[in-house]
Amino acid sequence: MATHTPTEATGSGVIPVSDPARREPVLTIEDLDVHFPANDGSVARVVDRLRLTVNRNEIIGIAGESGSGKTTLVEAILGISRFPNRRLNGRVLFETRTRGQVDLATISARQMRRLRLEEIAYIPQGSMNSLNPVLRVGDQIADGMIDHGVPAGQARGRVPELLERVGLEARVARLFPHELSGGMKQRVIIAIAIAMSPSLIVADEPTTALDVNVQRRILETLARLRDEMQVAIMLVSHDMAVHAQLVDRVGIMYAGQIVETGEVREAVKRPMHPYTAGLMQAIPSIDRPRARMEGIRGATPSPRNWPEGCRFHDRCPRAMPVCRTIPPLLAEPVAGRREGVTGPVDVIAGRQVACHLYPESTPPEARSDGSGRPAATTEAAR
């Protein structure tokens, strides 16, 4: 599959990344906490002070190791966590089509149920277990629409069209899930997700357990639907290759927080955070000379005991004394030529990073010059 970029048309109606409508947020997450108190008095801070913006008509990827909090973030956005001890703080602001801005963290379960599928759709992890084994595919696609007020006849009449949009024949509607392959099941799930023309689709590991050829078709389907429907897609995956092929912008998640965001090609080729650089160095490449691959040392820490300061400092090859005590801020570095983790990098507007290698990320009161201003690190400042 060819690499998809924000300015390349993979279907009809694509909006260039420079279009102002592309920059309009559909989802804004502000200082989100998802904590789980334990019986021993400890608290698992699975998502902690997380900040993220999803723009209309873009595909944004969320990447990170297992245990970084990606799925918990998805469950918090969609209100589907089943743990009664969950503590949710912060704001999850969603721009609805008819009711203006709502905070998904505070609305009632009934209001959230109405928004799901109608305006926010979900593609769950594990398509093999996501369909009811005793109902035909067509009935399952129509069921959500009927529950949201679409007349039964009209809902069933739309099933062939929805199947066609995801690359399946109309006859699939008469089949049971056990008669479908894994890739066909995943495309049925996508058909359910787009049934009500939502503004946002959240896809949690949509290519898990699928072979590479089927993965490619699923990614092509998502890219085409974004272009045709002008829908925002949040794609959650630990696979950086998937993000490089599909998304416009990527957010790197570590230890319950976003540590870097930016246009995907920039993040892949010129990572700014040492954790992002470690992820990229752990991916085999035919372009680099043969050498022993090195993974990121250590293991993801426990959410019950995140390290003080920067949560990556005990695994980071570039750690400094300040990293052990002061948490870095997710900030936008000054544009220009900077010294990055893999050498000089030309920082473009719109990238964000939480790392003390960039003075903007260090809280003003902790900066060594005491001025409360970022150190002069761009070539222009020098």
Buried (B, 14 or more C-beta within 10 A) or exposed (E): BEEBEBEEEBEEEBBEBEEEEBBEBBBBBBEBBBBBEEEEEEBBBBBBBBBBBBBBBBBBBBBBBEBBBBBBBBBBBBBEBEEEEBEBEBBBBBBBEEEEEBEBBEBEEEBBBBBBBBBBBBBBBBBEEBBEEEEBBBBBBBBBBBEBEBEEEEBBEBBBEBBEBBBBEEEBBEBBBEEBEBBBBBBBBBBBBBBBEBBBBBBBBBBBEBEEEBBBBBBBBBBBBBBBBBBBBBBBBBBBBBBBBBBBBBBBBBBBBBBBBBBBBBBBEBBBBBBBBBBBBEEEEEEEEEEEEEEBEEEBBEBEEBBEBBBBBBBBEBBEEBBEEBBBBBBBBBBBBBEBBBEEBEBEEBBBBBBBBBBBBBBEEBBEEEEEEBBEBBEEEE
